[in-house]
Amino acid sequence: MPKQFLVFANFVDRLNDRFGVLASWMVLIAVLVSTGNALIRYGFNISSNGWLEAQWYLFAGMVMFGAATTFRLNEHVRVDVLYALYPNKARLWLDFWGGIIFFLPMTIIIGWYSWEFFITSVIQAETSSNPGGLIRWPVRGVITLGFFLLTLQGISEIIKRYAAIIGMIQIDPKYERPLQ
């Protein structure tokens, strides 16, 4: 395996970490928007659908921009209840083949359809049907960009798992169930 693949994987990891930081800032902004909106609504009896929709857009950004970093950190939800029982080598192979057979096809398909959804929204200059609502294409673009970043991260993880399988790098594929 050429080292350029690992250089690419490292670039993707750094790129998605930057979007993860952006997602973290979106949490703070959403809290401030939500707080300001509640204070104005209850304090002055003034409301705006635009501010409510801005919160939804920020939430979409949090999820879509944070998904790739969450995946990279192995903090995503796993469906495989037996994963923790497998030895590390088996986990690496499971992640490798699972990424190729399941993960990448789904992110590519969803990303492709979200792209069409985004372009249609831009062409139609789609806006919210709510009075005072926002334009829709930015949030559609966030979905498309999020799935593109998630696809790139999937490729990065497949590269790193293969490099670990052949002994080029060390990866601890241990997964601990999140605290409930």
C-alpha positions as CSV (number, residue, x, y, z in Angstrom):
1,M,0.0,0.0,0.0
2,P,1.5,3.3,-1.0
3,K,2.1,5.9,1.8
4,Q,0.2,8.4,-0.3
5,F,-3.0,6.7,0.7
6,L,-2.2,7.3,4.4
7,V,-1.3,11.0,3.5
8,F,-4.8,11.3,1.9
9,A,-6.4,9.7,5.0
10,N,-4.5,12.1,7.3
11,F,-5.7,15.0,5.2
12,V,-9.3,13.8,5.4
13,D,-9.0,13.4,9.2
14,R,-7.8,16.9,9.6
15,L,-10.4,18.3,7.3
16,N,-13.2,16.6,9.1
17,D,-11.8,17.6,12.5
18,R,-12.2,21.2,11.3
19,F,-15.8,20.6,10.4
20,G,-16.2,18.9,13.8
21,V,-15.0,22.1,15.5
22,L,-17.5,24.1,13.3
23,A,-20.2,21.7,14.5
24,S,-19.2,22.4,18.1
25,W,-19.5,26.1,17.6
26,M,-22.9,25.6,16.0
27,V,-24.1,24.1,19.3
28,L,-23.2,27.3,21.1
29,I,-24.8,29.5,18.4
30,A,-28.0,27.3,18.5
31,V,-28.2,27.7,22.3
32,L,-27.8,31.5,22.0
33,V,-30.3,31.7,19.2
34,S,-32.7,29.6,21.2
35,T,-32.2,31.6,24.3
36,G,-32.6,34.9,22.5
37,N,-35.7,33.7,20.7
38,A,-37.4,32.5,23.9
39,L,-36.5,35.8,25.8
40,I,-37.9,37.9,23.0
41,R,-41.0,35.7,22.5
42,Y,-41.9,35.5,26.2
43,G,-40.6,38.9,27.2
44,F,-41.9,41.0,24.4
45,N,-44.5,38.7,22.8
46,I,-42.6,38.9,19.4
47,S,-41.9,35.7,17.4
48,S,-40.2,34.9,14.2
49,N,-40.3,31.6,12.2
50,G,-37.0,32.6,10.7
51,W,-35.3,32.3,14.1
52,L,-36.9,28.9,14.7
53,E,-35.8,27.7,11.3
54,A,-32.3,29.0,12.0
55,Q,-32.2,26.7,15.0
56,W,-33.1,23.7,12.8
57,Y,-30.5,24.7,10.3
58,L,-27.9,24.9,13.0
59,F,-29.0,21.5,14.3
60,A,-28.6,20.1,10.7
61,G,-25.1,21.5,10.6
62,M,-24.2,20.0,14.0
63,V,-25.3,16.6,12.9
64,M,-23.9,16.6,9.3
65,F,-20.6,18.4,10.1
66,G,-20.0,16.4,13.3
67,A,-20.9,12.9,11.8
68,A,-17.5,12.3,10.1
69,T,-15.5,13.3,13.2
70,T,-17.7,11.1,15.3
71,F,-17.1,8.2,12.9
72,R,-13.4,8.8,12.9
73,L,-13.3,8.8,16.7
74,N,-15.2,5.5,16.7
75,E,-17.9,7.1,18.8
76,H,-20.8,6.3,16.5
77,V,-23.5,3.8,17.4
78,R,-22.8,0.3,16.3
79,V,-25.4,-2.3,15.5
80,D,-23.1,-5.3,15.9
81,V,-23.7,-6.5,19.5
82,L,-20.9,-9.1,19.1
83,Y,-18.2,-6.6,17.9
84,A,-16.7,-6.3,21.4
85,L,-16.3,-10.1,21.6
86,Y,-14.1,-10.3,18.5
87,P,-10.3,-10.1,18.6
88,N,-8.7,-6.9,17.2
89,K,-7.7,-8.4,13.9
90,A,-11.3,-9.6,13.3
91,R,-12.6,-6.1,14.2
92,L,-10.2,-4.5,11.6
93,W,-11.4,-6.9,8.9
94,L,-15.0,-6.3,9.9
95,D,-14.5,-2.5,9.7
96,F,-12.7,-2.8,6.4
97,W,-15.3,-5.0,4.6
98,G,-18.2,-3.3,6.4
99,G,-16.9,0.1,5.1
100,I,-16.7,-1.2,1.5
101,I,-19.8,-3.2,1.4
102,F,-22.2,-1.2,3.5
103,F,-20.9,2.2,4.6
104,L,-19.6,3.7,1.3
105,P,-22.5,2.6,-0.9
106,M,-25.0,4.1,1.5
107,T,-23.2,7.4,1.9
108,I,-22.6,7.7,-1.8
109,I,-26.3,6.9,-2.6
110,I,-27.7,9.3,0.0
111,G,-25.1,11.9,-1.0
112,W,-26.1,11.6,-4.6
113,Y,-29.8,12.0,-4.0
114,S,-29.2,14.9,-1.6
115,W,-27.2,16.6,-4.3
116,E,-30.2,16.4,-6.6
117,F,-32.4,17.7,-3.8
118,F,-30.0,20.6,-3.2
119,I,-29.7,21.5,-6.9
120,T,-33.5,21.4,-7.3
121,S,-33.9,23.7,-4.3
122,V,-31.4,26.2,-5.7
123,I,-32.9,26.2,-9.2
124,Q,-36.4,26.7,-7.8
125,A,-35.2,29.3,-5.2
126,E,-37.1,27.2,-2.6
127,T,-38.2,29.0,0.5
128,S,-40.0,28.0,3.6
129,S,-43.8,27.9,3.4
130,N,-43.9,29.5,6.9
131,P,-44.3,33.3,7.1
132,G,-40.9,34.8,7.8
133,G,-39.2,31.5,7.0
134,L,-35.8,31.1,5.4
135,I,-34.5,30.0,2.1
136,R,-34.1,26.2,2.0
137,W,-31.1,25.6,-0.3
138,P,-28.4,26.3,2.4
139,V,-29.7,23.5,4.6
140,R,-30.0,21.2,1.7
141,G,-26.4,22.0,0.9
142,V,-25.4,21.2,4.4
143,I,-26.9,17.7,4.0
144,T,-25.0,17.2,0.7
145,L,-21.7,18.4,2.1
146,G,-22.2,16.3,5.3
147,F,-22.6,13.2,3.3
148,F,-19.6,14.0,1.1
149,L,-17.5,14.5,4.2
150,L,-18.8,11.3,5.7
151,T,-17.9,9.4,2.4
152,L,-14.4,10.8,2.5
153,Q,-14.1,9.7,6.2
154,G,-15.3,6.3,5.2
155,I,-12.5,6.0,2.6
156,S,-10.0,7.3,5.2
157,E,-11.1,4.6,7.7
158,I,-10.9,1.9,5.1
159,I,-7.4,2.9,4.2
160,K,-6.3,3.0,7.8
161,R,-7.9,-0.4,8.6
162,Y,-6.2,-1.9,5.6
163,A,-2.9,-0.3,6.7
164,A,-3.4,-1.8,10.2
165,I,-4.2,-5.2,8.8
166,I,-1.0,-5.4,6.8
167,G,1.0,-4.0,9.7
168,M,1.9,-0.5,8.4
169,I,0.2,1.3,11.3
170,Q,-1.3,0.4,14.7
171,I,-5.0,1.0,15.4
172,D,-6.9,0.1,18.5
173,P,-10.3,-0.9,17.1
174,K,-11.7,-1.3,20.6
175,Y,-15.3,0.0,20.9
176,E,-16.9,0.8,24.2
177,R,-20.6,1.2,24.4
178,P,-21.5,4.8,25.2
179,L,-22.7,5.4,28.8
180,Q,-26.4,5.5,29.0
